C-alpha cells in the first residue's frame, strides 16, 4: 500500500486525492486529506460569495470524492510551526502533497493603508463567509461610500455583497453576526477602481454582468474612462473574455440615466491609488493618480490626481503564498520551488514531497484550473511510486489519529457540523447558517461530548 497525505482540502487538495485513487498504475493507494480547519472544501466554503449558490454547489462534487472509502478526512490538524512538521509527516506517510493555497493578500504599499476602515478584501470575504479566524473582526459599515480597489472577481464579489439588500442576504448562509452588520449597513455608494482599463480587467463576464442584476442597485460607468483604453475603439487584440467584458461596460456607459436606486455601483478605470486620506485615524477618502496606456500593455502616471470619498476601503489586488515552516519557499514568487510538482530543496527533488494548487503555481486561474495542476503532480508522484513505497513509515495514522493532532475532526465530525448548521438555520427561520467561531465548530463536531 502507498499511503499519501494531502495537506489542504480545497479544490486542489481534493482533485489531488481524486487523481490518486482513480489512476490504475499503482492500484493500492490510501489518501488522507488533512486540513487546519474542522471543515473541508477550502475556498469553496470560505471564499465563494454566499449568493453564488451554483458555484457553492461544487461542494457536493468535492464531498463525493472525500466519501470514497480509499480517502480519509481529518480536520483540525495543524501542519507547520504550530503543528506537525513536514519531517514528521514523512515518518507517517510515503508521500505528502501540500495544497495549502495562497492565504495572504497583497498590500497596496501606499501611505494611509493601515488607517481604521481600510481592510483587505480577503479579510472581508472571510468575515461574511464565516471563517473562524475572522470571527469578531467587526467591519463597520456606517459610512455612505466604499471604495474597492481591484478589478478581479474578488472585487466584484465584495462590491455585490455591499450592494445587496438585507432581504437578499437573509436567504444565504451568511453567519448571523455578519448578517446583522450587513442589514444595518449605511453604504449606498460602491466604487470599484482599477489602475488599468476595462480591456485588461480580470473579472469573468458572468461575475461582471451580475452587478447589473442587483435589485435596488444600478451600475454606472464613466465613458471618459473607456475612451482612454485603445481596445475601446479596436477590441480585436483582446481575448474573447475581455471583449465580452468590454461589451458589458460599454453598454452600461451608453445606457440612459437610470431611475434613482437605493445603491449605486460605479466602475472606474485608469486610476492608481497613491494615498488613503484620514481624519482622526479613520479613512475618509482615497487619492488616485490618473493613468494612461503606455503603449506596451501597461500604464504610466499622468501627474493628474483625484479623490474619491470613502469611509470603507477594501483592497482586492491579489493573493500571495505564505511560507510553511519546514518547506523551502520562494519569497519572490510566493510559491514552493518545484519541478512538475516535486518539491525542490537546493534545486534537487526532495523524495516524497510534492505541491499542487496555488502554492505550486501562484494564485492564477479558476477553480477548474486546479484539476490539471493536480494531475501533473500526481503523475510525478506515481512515477516515483516504487522508490516511495520502499520507505518505512509508521502504522496507519488513522488508526491512531492523535498522531496527527491534539483533537482531530474526522468525517463524522464534519457531518455533525453540517447538522448543527442546518439546525441553527431552522432556529433562525433561515436556511443553513454557518457557525463562525472555532469553539462553536469544535463543539458541533462532538455533540455527544457537550
C-alpha positions as CSV (number, residue, x, y, z in Angstrom):
1,X,0.0,0.0,0.0
2,X,1.2,3.5,-0.9
3,X,0.0,5.9,1.8
4,X,-0.2,9.6,0.8
5,X,-1.1,12.7,2.9
6,X,-2.7,15.6,1.1
7,X,-2.4,18.8,3.2
8,X,-5.4,21.1,2.4
9,X,-8.9,20.1,1.5
10,X,-9.8,22.8,-1.0
11,X,-10.3,22.0,-4.7
12,X,-6.6,21.4,-5.4
13,X,-6.3,19.0,-2.5
14,X,-9.5,17.1,-3.3
15,X,-8.6,16.9,-7.0
16,X,-5.2,15.6,-6.0
17,X,-6.8,12.9,-3.8
18,X,-9.2,12.0,-6.6
19,X,-6.4,11.7,-9.2
20,X,-4.5,9.4,-6.8
21,X,-7.3,6.9,-6.3
22,X,-8.7,7.0,-9.8
23,X,-5.4,6.0,-11.5
24,X,-4.6,2.4,-12.3
25,X,-0.8,2.4,-12.4
26,X,-0.5,2.0,-8.7
27,X,-3.6,0.1,-7.6
28,X,-3.3,0.2,-3.8
29,X,-3.3,3.8,-2.7
30,X,-4.7,5.2,0.5
31,X,-5.0,9.0,0.8
32,X,-5.6,11.0,4.0
33,X,-6.7,14.6,3.4
34,X,-5.7,16.9,6.3
35,X,-6.9,20.4,7.0
36,X,-6.1,23.0,9.6
37,X,-9.9,23.8,9.8
38,X,-12.5,21.3,11.1
39,X,-14.4,21.8,7.8
40,X,-13.4,20.7,4.3
41,X,-13.6,22.4,0.9
42,X,-11.2,25.4,1.5
43,X,-12.1,28.4,-0.6
44,X,-15.3,26.8,-1.9
45,X,-16.6,27.1,1.7
46,X,-14.8,30.2,2.8
47,X,-14.1,32.1,-0.4
48,X,-17.1,31.8,-2.7
49,X,-19.6,34.5,-2.1
50,X,-22.7,33.3,-0.2
51,X,-25.1,34.4,-3.0
52,X,-23.3,32.2,-5.6
53,X,-25.3,29.0,-5.0
54,X,-24.3,27.4,-8.3
55,X,-20.5,27.7,-7.5
56,X,-21.1,26.7,-3.9
57,X,-22.9,23.5,-5.2
58,X,-19.4,22.3,-6.2
59,X,-19.1,21.3,-2.6
60,X,-21.3,18.3,-3.5
61,X,-18.7,17.1,-6.1
62,X,-15.9,17.5,-3.6
63,X,-17.9,15.7,-1.0
64,X,-18.4,12.7,-3.3
65,X,-14.6,12.4,-3.6
66,X,-14.0,12.7,0.1
67,X,-16.5,10.0,0.8
68,X,-14.5,7.5,-1.3
69,X,-13.5,4.6,1.0
70,X,-9.9,5.0,-0.1
71,X,-9.8,8.6,1.2
72,X,-9.9,9.7,4.8
73,X,-10.5,13.3,6.0
74,X,-9.1,14.7,9.2
75,X,-9.7,18.4,10.1
76,X,-8.4,20.4,13.0
77,X,-4.9,19.2,12.1
78,X,-2.2,21.9,12.1
79,X,0.9,21.5,9.8
80,X,3.9,23.8,10.2
81,X,5.4,25.7,13.1
82,X,2.5,25.1,15.5
83,X,1.8,21.5,14.5
84,X,3.1,18.6,12.5
85,X,6.4,19.3,10.7
86,X,7.0,18.1,7.1
87,X,9.7,15.8,8.5
88,X,7.1,14.2,10.9
89,X,4.6,13.7,8.0
90,X,7.3,11.9,6.1
91,X,7.6,9.5,9.0
92,X,3.9,8.8,8.8
93,X,3.4,8.7,5.0
94,X,5.2,7.5,1.9
95,X,4.4,10.9,0.2
96,X,3.0,14.2,1.2
97,X,1.3,16.7,-1.2
98,X,1.0,20.2,0.0
99,X,-2.1,22.0,-1.3
100,X,-2.1,24.9,1.1
101,X,-3.1,27.7,-1.3
102,X,-2.1,31.4,-1.0
103,X,-3.5,32.8,2.2
104,X,-2.1,36.3,2.3
105,X,-3.4,39.3,0.4
106,X,-1.2,41.7,-1.5
107,X,-0.8,45.2,0.0
108,X,-1.1,48.4,-1.9
109,X,2.1,49.9,-0.3
110,X,0.7,53.4,-0.1
111,X,0.5,55.9,2.8
112,X,-2.6,55.5,5.0
113,X,-3.2,51.9,4.2
114,X,-3.4,51.0,7.9
115,X,-6.0,53.6,8.8
116,X,-9.1,52.4,10.5
117,X,-11.7,51.5,7.9
118,X,-9.1,50.1,5.5
119,X,-9.1,46.3,5.1
120,X,-8.1,43.6,2.7
121,X,-10.9,42.1,0.7
122,X,-9.6,38.7,1.8
123,X,-10.5,39.5,5.4
124,X,-13.9,40.9,4.4
125,X,-14.7,37.7,2.4
126,X,-13.6,35.6,5.3
127,X,-15.8,37.5,7.7
128,X,-19.0,37.2,5.7
129,X,-18.1,33.6,4.8
130,X,-17.8,32.6,8.5
131,X,-14.1,31.7,8.5
132,X,-13.4,31.1,12.2
133,X,-10.2,33.2,12.0
134,X,-12.3,36.2,11.1
135,X,-14.8,35.9,13.9
136,X,-15.3,39.2,15.6
137,X,-13.5,41.4,13.0
138,X,-16.3,43.9,13.4
139,X,-16.3,45.6,10.0
140,X,-18.0,48.9,10.3
141,X,-20.5,49.7,7.5
142,X,-21.7,53.0,9.0
143,X,-20.4,55.3,6.2
144,X,-22.1,56.1,2.9
145,X,-19.2,55.4,0.5
146,X,-17.0,52.3,0.0
147,X,-14.0,52.0,-2.4
148,X,-13.0,48.6,-3.7
149,X,-9.5,48.7,-5.3
150,X,-9.1,46.0,-7.9
151,X,-10.9,44.7,-10.9
152,X,-11.0,40.9,-10.5
153,X,-13.7,38.5,-9.3
154,X,-13.0,39.1,-5.6
155,X,-13.5,42.9,-6.1
156,X,-16.8,42.2,-7.9
157,X,-17.9,39.8,-5.2
158,X,-17.4,42.2,-2.3
159,X,-19.0,45.0,-4.3
160,X,-22.0,42.9,-4.9
161,X,-22.4,41.9,-1.3
162,X,-22.2,45.6,-0.2
163,X,-24.8,46.5,-2.8
164,X,-27.3,43.7,-1.9
165,X,-30.3,44.4,0.2
166,X,-30.8,42.7,3.6
167,X,-33.7,40.6,2.4
168,X,-31.5,39.0,-0.3
169,X,-28.6,38.2,2.1
170,X,-31.0,36.7,4.6
171,X,-31.6,33.9,2.1
172,X,-27.9,32.9,2.1
173,X,-25.7,31.1,4.7
174,X,-24.1,34.4,5.9
175,X,-23.4,34.0,9.7
176,X,-25.8,35.8,11.9
177,X,-23.4,38.4,13.3
178,X,-22.2,39.4,9.9
179,X,-25.8,39.4,8.6
180,X,-26.8,41.8,11.4
181,X,-24.0,44.2,10.3
182,X,-24.8,44.0,6.6
183,X,-28.5,44.5,7.4
184,X,-27.7,47.7,9.2
185,X,-25.2,48.9,6.5
186,X,-25.5,52.5,5.5
187,X,-23.3,52.1,2.4
188,X,-25.0,53.5,-0.6
189,X,-22.1,54.1,-3.0
190,X,-19.7,51.4,-4.0
191,X,-16.7,52.4,-6.3
192,X,-14.8,49.6,-7.9
193,X,-11.5,51.1,-9.2
194,X,-8.7,49.7,-11.4
195,X,-5.4,51.2,-12.5
196,X,-5.7,49.8,-16.0
197,X,-8.6,49.8,-18.5
198,X,-11.6,47.5,-18.9
199,X,-9.8,45.6,-21.6
200,X,-7.3,44.3,-19.0
201,X,-9.7,43.7,-16.2
202,X,-9.5,40.2,-14.7
203,X,-13.2,39.6,-13.8
204,X,-15.1,37.0,-15.6
205,X,-18.0,38.2,-17.7
206,X,-20.6,36.3,-15.7
207,X,-19.5,37.9,-12.5
208,X,-19.4,41.3,-14.1
209,X,-22.9,41.0,-15.5
210,X,-24.3,40.1,-12.1
211,X,-23.7,43.6,-10.9
212,X,-26.3,44.8,-13.4
213,X,-29.0,42.4,-12.0
214,X,-29.0,43.5,-8.4
215,X,-32.4,44.6,-7.2
216,X,-32.4,48.2,-5.8
217,X,-28.9,48.9,-7.3
218,X,-27.7,50.5,-10.5
219,X,-24.3,50.4,-12.3
220,X,-22.5,53.4,-13.6
221,X,-19.5,53.6,-15.9
222,X,-17.7,56.8,-16.9
223,X,-17.5,56.8,-20.7
224,X,-14.4,59.0,-20.4
225,X,-12.6,56.2,-18.7
226,X,-13.4,53.8,-21.5
227,X,-12.2,56.2,-24.1
228,X,-8.7,56.0,-22.7
229,X,-8.5,52.3,-23.5
230,X,-7.2,51.7,-27.1
231,X,-9.3,48.5,-27.1
232,X,-12.5,50.6,-26.7
233,X,-12.1,51.6,-30.4
234,X,-10.5,48.4,-31.6
235,X,-11.0,45.3,-29.4
236,X,-9.7,42.8,-31.9
237,X,-6.5,42.2,-29.9
238,X,-8.4,41.2,-26.8
239,X,-9.2,37.7,-25.6
240,X,-12.8,36.6,-26.1
241,X,-13.4,37.0,-22.4
242,X,-12.1,40.6,-22.3
243,X,-14.0,41.5,-25.4
244,X,-17.2,40.4,-23.7
245,X,-16.3,42.4,-20.6
246,X,-15.8,45.5,-22.8
247,X,-19.2,45.0,-24.3
248,X,-20.8,44.9,-20.9
249,X,-19.2,48.0,-19.6
250,X,-19.7,49.8,-23.0
251,X,-23.4,49.0,-22.6
252,X,-23.6,50.5,-19.1
253,X,-21.7,53.6,-20.2
254,X,-24.1,54.2,-23.1
255,X,-27.3,53.5,-21.2
256,X,-29.6,56.4,-20.5
257,X,-29.7,57.7,-16.9
258,X,-31.3,55.1,-14.7
259,X,-34.1,55.8,-12.3
260,X,-32.9,56.6,-8.7
261,X,-31.8,53.5,-6.9
262,X,-31.1,52.7,-3.2
263,X,-27.4,51.8,-4.1
264,X,-25.0,52.7,-6.8
265,X,-22.0,50.7,-8.1
266,X,-19.6,52.8,-10.1
267,X,-16.8,51.2,-12.1
268,X,-13.7,53.4,-12.6
269,X,-10.6,52.7,-14.7
270,X,-7.2,54.2,-15.2
271,X,-6.9,55.3,-11.6
272,X,-3.9,54.2,-9.4
273,X,-4.2,54.6,-5.6
274,X,-1.4,56.8,-4.2
275,X,-2.7,57.5,-0.7
276,X,-5.5,56.8,1.7
277,X,-6.5,60.1,3.4
278,X,-7.7,60.1,7.0
279,X,-9.2,62.2,9.8
280,X,-8.8,61.2,13.5
281,X,-7.2,58.0,12.5
282,X,-10.0,56.8,10.1
283,X,-10.0,56.7,6.3
284,X,-12.2,59.4,4.7
285,X,-11.0,59.3,1.0
286,X,-8.6,57.7,-1.4
287,X,-6.3,59.8,-3.6
288,X,-5.7,58.4,-7.1
289,X,-3.4,59.3,-9.9
290,X,-4.9,59.2,-13.3
291,X,-3.0,56.7,-15.5
292,X,-2.9,56.2,-19.3
293,X,-1.8,53.4,-21.6
294,X,2.0,53.3,-22.1
295,X,1.8,51.6,-25.5
296,X,3.3,48.3,-24.2
297,X,0.3,46.9,-22.4
298,X,0.9,48.7,-19.1
299,X,0.1,52.2,-17.8
300,X,2.0,55.3,-16.7
301,X,1.1,58.1,-14.4
302,X,-0.1,61.4,-15.8
303,X,0.6,63.6,-12.8
304,X,-3.2,64.4,-12.5
305,X,-5.0,63.4,-9.3
306,X,-8.5,63.0,-8.0
307,X,-10.1,61.9,-4.7
308,X,-13.0,59.6,-4.0
309,X,-14.7,59.9,-0.6
310,X,-14.7,56.6,1.3
311,X,-15.3,55.5,4.8
312,X,-14.5,51.9,3.9
313,X,-11.7,50.8,1.6
314,X,-11.2,47.2,0.6
315,X,-8.1,46.2,-1.4
316,X,-8.6,43.3,-3.8
317,X,-5.3,43.3,-5.7
318,X,-4.4,39.6,-5.4
319,X,-3.2,36.9,-3.1
320,X,0.3,35.7,-2.1
321,X,1.5,32.3,-0.8
322,X,3.0,32.2,2.7
323,X,5.9,30.1,3.9
324,X,5.1,26.8,5.6
325,X,7.7,26.0,8.3
326,X,9.9,23.1,7.2
327,X,9.4,23.6,3.5
328,X,11.5,25.7,1.1
329,X,9.9,28.9,-0.1
330,X,10.5,31.3,-3.0
331,X,9.7,34.7,-1.5
332,X,9.7,36.5,-4.9
333,X,7.1,34.1,-6.4
334,X,5.2,33.3,-3.2
335,X,5.4,29.6,-4.1
336,X,7.3,26.4,-3.1
337,X,10.1,25.7,-5.6
338,X,9.2,22.6,-7.6
339,X,9.7,20.6,-10.8
340,X,6.4,19.3,-12.2
341,X,5.1,19.2,-8.6
342,X,8.2,17.7,-7.0
343,X,9.4,19.9,-4.1
344,X,12.9,21.1,-4.7
345,X,15.4,21.5,-1.9
346,X,18.6,23.2,-3.0
347,X,17.5,22.6,-6.6
348,X,17.1,18.9,-6.1
349,X,13.8,16.9,-5.8
350,X,13.0,16.1,-2.2
351,X,11.9,12.4,-2.0
352,X,8.2,12.1,-1.0
353,X,7.4,15.9,-1.0
354,X,5.1,17.5,-3.6
355,X,2.9,20.5,-4.2
356,X,-0.3,21.4,-6.1
357,X,-2.6,24.4,-6.5
358,X,-1.7,28.0,-5.7
359,X,1.3,27.2,-3.5
360,X,2.7,25.4,-6.6
361,X,1.8,27.8,-9.5
362,X,0.8,31.0,-7.7
363,X,-2.7,32.5,-7.4
364,X,-3.8,32.1,-11.0
365,X,-6.8,30.5,-12.8
366,X,-10.2,29.5,-11.7
367,X,-11.4,26.5,-9.6
368,X,-11.2,24.2,-12.6
369,X,-7.6,25.1,-13.2
370,X,-6.6,23.1,-10.2
371,X,-7.6,19.8,-11.8
372,X,-4.8,19.6,-14.5
373,X,-2.4,21.1,-12.0
374,X,-3.2,18.3,-9.6
375,X,-2.9,15.7,-12.3
376,X,0.6,16.9,-13.2
377,X,1.7,16.5,-9.6
378,X,0.1,13.1,-9.3
379,X,1.8,11.9,-12.5
380,X,5.2,12.9,-10.9
381,X,4.3,11.1,-7.6
382,X,3.3,7.9,-9.4
383,X,6.5,7.9,-11.4
384,X,8.3,7.9,-8.0
385,X,6.0,5.3,-6.5
386,X,8.4,2.3,-6.5
387,X,11.0,4.3,-4.6
388,X,8.4,5.8,-2.2
389,X,6.8,2.5,-1.4
390,X,10.2,1.1,-0.3
391,X,10.4,3.7,2.6
392,X,9.4,2.5,6.1
393,X,6.7,4.6,7.6
394,X,4.7,4.5,10.8
395,X,1.5,2.4,11.1
396,X,-1.7,3.8,9.6
397,X,-2.1,7.3,11.2
398,X,-5.9,6.9,11.0
399,X,-5.7,4.0,13.4
400,X,-4.2,6.4,16.0
401,X,-5.5,9.8,14.8
402,X,-3.9,11.8,17.7
403,X,-0.6,11.2,15.9
404,X,-1.9,13.9,13.5
405,X,-3.0,16.4,16.1
406,X,-4.3,17.1,19.6
407,X,-8.0,16.7,18.7
408,X,-8.6,15.9,15.0
409,X,-12.0,16.0,13.5
410,X,-12.8,13.0,11.2
411,X,-15.5,12.9,8.6
412,X,-18.3,12.0,11.0
413,X,-17.4,15.1,13.0
414,X,-17.8,17.3,9.9
415,X,-21.2,15.7,9.3
416,X,-22.1,16.7,12.8
417,X,-21.1,20.3,12.0
418,X,-23.3,20.2,8.9
419,X,-26.3,19.1,11.0
420,X,-25.6,21.8,13.6
421,X,-25.6,24.5,11.0
422,X,-28.8,23.2,9.5
423,X,-30.4,23.3,13.0
424,X,-29.1,26.8,13.6
425,X,-30.6,28.0,10.4
426,X,-34.0,26.4,11.3
427,X,-33.9,28.1,14.7
428,X,-33.4,31.5,13.0
429,X,-36.1,31.0,10.3
430,X,-33.5,30.7,7.6
431,X,-31.8,28.1,5.5
432,X,-28.5,26.6,6.7
433,X,-26.4,29.2,8.6
434,X,-22.7,28.7,9.1
435,X,-21.1,28.5,12.5
436,X,-18.4,31.2,12.6
437,X,-16.1,30.5,15.6
438,X,-13.6,27.9,16.5
439,X,-15.2,26.9,19.8
440,X,-18.6,26.5,18.1
441,X,-17.2,24.4,15.3
442,X,-15.4,22.1,17.7
443,X,-18.5,21.7,19.9
444,X,-20.6,20.9,16.9
445,X,-18.1,18.3,15.7
446,X,-18.6,16.4,19.0
447,X,-22.2,16.8,20.1
448,X,-22.0,13.8,22.5
449,X,-19.2,15.5,24.4
450,X,-21.3,18.6,25.2
